[in-house]
Amino acid sequence: MDWITTVAGNASLISAIIAITAGALVVWRTGSIHPINTRLLRLFISRDEVEDAVIRQSLADQAALSSFRMTHGIKVETISDARKLANFGNEKNISLHLVGRAGDTFDVSTLSMVQTKVPSKWMLPIPMVLTLAVWVLICGLGLLAASDNLLVSLKKTDTWIFISDSQASLAFPPFFSERAQVSIDSCKRASESPSLPEGFNQRDSEILCKVWSDPLLKTYLESEVPKQRRAAIVAIAFLGIAFLFLVATIRHWAAAIRLNRLLVPGKASRPTKRLRRIGLKKSSKN
């Protein structure tokens, strides 16, 4: 059929996007373009064609180093550092994934925590609260992008509503209450002065009736609703980046706090040590 395009018809484009995304992820995780260079080199020269044993071993070490960086997310510089870190993890019974998430709070060269970079456990709720707030905003903007009504504020009463050519509903209803709505039918009863639902200003009825009687309203809505949808999508994109950044920050801080507690247990047991010292002093007097 000539009037539609299937997903399978764009398979080559989708495959290219996936390949580029995967390559960018590998470069970001490993901190090097060596894996991509190696794959390109394999198109022309195989590893078996390298006759020099020293060079072959160097290439193997570099491949192992890239695999180590990719798997654990730790930017070690040499294969020797990777071995030291692997042995350190085995001795301390610590997952290397935890070290990778801790990032620069762990010094790979000294195999110790950088105390000036370890966040306090009391700071961890801050990005958690911000993440929740950003998620609520993303959900709200998602509903705004999916809505066919226009979000506006009535100038004289400052009432925020979603308006269409025949209906208006409160944008921010009171807590634990249904979204109040007003329709154009209330304007047809000129002799009556209808009582608006809770959340509306009583002067909103007169204002809305004037808005609905405007013949340019429908044209205005048709032009402004798409603009509102595009603005909401752009805002969602920026908030999505902020959301991912906050999630990464939470993972990084939580890993740093946990790793510091595992490697420096003395700080967590200071009260116990003080009690023991007091007990020893008392027993020595007796």
C-alpha positions, 0 to 999 in steps of 0.5 A: 500500500502506497499510503502507509509506511511500516516499521519494517520498512525503516529497519535499516535506519532503526538498526543504525540508530541502535548501533550508534547508541550502543557504540556511544554507550561503550565509549562512555563506559570505557572512557576510550574508543579502543573497542571501536578501533579494535572492531574496525581493525578486525575487518582487515587484520585478525589477532592471529596475524600479529606475530610478535608475542609482546604486541599480541599480549599488549592487545589482549591486555588492552581488550581485557582492560576495556572489558573491565571498564565496561563491566564495572564502570571503573576507569582504571588506567592499566591492567595492573591497577585492574588486577590490584582492584580485583584482588582488593575486592576479593579480600574485602568481600566488596562488589566492584559494581559498588566501587564503580557506582561510587565513582571518584569518591574511591581512589583507585591508586590508593584503594581508599575512600576520599573522605572529602568527597563522601556525602553525608547520609543526611544529604541523600533525601535531598535528591530523592525529594527533587526526583519525586518532584521532577517525576510529578512535573513530568506526569503533569506535563504528560497529561498536558501534552495529551490534552486536547484542551487549552490551559489558560488563566482568566485574567479578572479572577486568576482561575486556571482552567482547561478550556475547549469550545464548549466546556471548561474544567478546573486545572488544579482542583482542591485535594481529594475532590473531583475536577469541577466542570462548567459547560456552555449549556449554562450560558443558554439559560440567560434568566438564571445565574447558575452557582458554579462548582467549588473551586470556581469564582462566581464571576467566572460564569460571566467571563466564560460565557463571553469567551464561548460567544467569541466566534474566533475561539475555535480558531484560536484553540486550533492554533494554540493547543498544538503550541501547548503540546510542543512546549510540554514535550520540550519541557518533558525532555529537559525534565527527563534529563534532570530526572536521569541526572538525579537518579544517577546522583542518588545511586552515586551517593548511596554507593559512596555512603555504603562503600565508606561504611564497609571500608571504614567501619570504625566511624560507624562504631564510635559510640560503641568504642566510647562505651567500651573505653568508659567500661574499661576505665571503670573496671580498672578503678575497681 
